[in-house]
Amino acid sequence: MDPIHQTIQDIARRVFESPDLVLTDETTANDVDKWDSLTHITFIVEVEKRFGLKFRNAEIARLQCIGDLKRLVEKHQARPNRASA
């Protein structure tokens, strides 16, 4: 498991209070108990904090699955100056 996936899974286990949760790239909110609009916000904010990133609202709205979130993290990490992006 790649480090980004592992980190996202660790965050999800904590936010969704499911220590045995296993995420795949295809996992969606419908696949996870306790994933509602409030926990979604908490989850995204925790991912942003852990990776030191800030996503745009439009980027968040386009997320459909964990694979999309991983690609978004990778895209932001690839930017030369993440803090001002």
JOWO-V728390 format. One record per run of one state. SS is the DSSP state (A for helix, B for strand, O for the rest). FROM is the first residue (numbers start at 1). TO is the last residue. If there is no record, write none. Layout:
[[SS:FROM:TO] [SS:FROM:TO]]
This chain:
[[O:1:2] [A:3:15] [O:16:28] [A:29:31] [O:32:36] [A:37:51] [O:52:56] [A:57:62] [O:63:65] [A:66:78] [O:79:81] [A:82:84] [O:85:85]]
